[in-house]
Amino acid sequence: MIEPQLHEAASRVREIIRSVDAEEITLGDFDIVAAGAIPWRIVDGKVQVLLIHRPKYDDWSWPKGKLDPGESIAECAVREVREEIGLRITLGLPLSATAYSVKQKSKVVYYWAAKTDPQTSIDPDGAECDDTRWVSAKKAAQLLTNPTDAQPLVDLVKAHKEGTLDALPVLIVRHAKAKPRGNWTRAEDERPLAATGRRQAQAVSRMLEAWQPANIASSPWLRCVQTFAPYATLHAMKMKNLRSLTEHAATRHPERARRAVQKLFDKYRSQAICTHRPVLPFVLEVLADNSSAELVKSLPKDDPYLEPGSLIVAQQVQGAKQRIVSFEIHNPFHD
């Protein structure tokens, strides 16, 4: 593995921070950023993974590729799998990113696990990928051409053994950038998104597509509703409004806000929740209560916790005392 340059100002806004990644990944500055996934399925009670053959390099690897301009890392992972092998995925557990050198340039590849129905057909594009193989994890380790591709597989196998590979995502979203508070003379709950915020809302929708939460809940204040509106409209989804997640209600009754978030977690389903910066400390307390002490270290600790239009992805498993098994922080759009 290469040693990427570490930023002195590690507190700057980064597009992605994940609990599974090593420090040199989290703080590294890379010339090339790519993303991909390891499709997996269960056959006869055993996990299988999908390897692809790339004719350009004559190697066996995972579906992956570089970011397109203006694309988020999560979007890139989904797109590359679709383009290379015709498989439409949603992202599951994050798997260790890998870093290495390519023609004297530093490169990082972010990976996720992607659950696949055993009946799903694969359609290689013939250019980036000309062959695929569903194999056992043991066989995959033997076939992988590049040693740097091994660690994400190790993570996937470990998650399968621990029963966490089927985790479901809960996405915590801070509403997109609103019109300035000082310039707004009407009711606070009617303060809408700014022009930048409307663009961020579109970016949030594209980000949500990577996980495709089946349920959405939000503070009923306009700027939160507008943040989820593009995704809700695209999927003809009904948004659940929770007054306990508004700024005023959560400040006056923080325990109600905590209970509301915990109640959503207890439903154990894929979902996204939109709220305000002043409410985030109460939401983060719920996340911490459902996580291990080590995992809590990955959560933001300082105000403003999340940038406008950014999100936390918490993968949770059912029945465990510490139900959250990973965190990701995504900052999808800045202009």
Protein Blocks (a to p, Z undefined) as FASTA:
>chain_A
ZZddddfblmbccfbdcfkbcfklmmpccfbdcddddddddeehiacddddddfklopad
dddddddehiafklmmmmmmmmmnopacddddddddddddeehiacddddddddddfklc
cddehlmpgcdcdddfklmmmmpmblklmmmmmmmmmmmmnopmmpccdddddddddddf
klpcbdfklpccdfklmmmmmmmmmmmmmnopabdcddfbfklmmmmmmmmmmnopacdd
dfklpmklmmmmmmlmmmmmmmmmmnopaddddddfklmmmmmmmmmmmpcfklmmmpcf
bdehiaghiacdddddehiablcfbdcdddfbcZZ
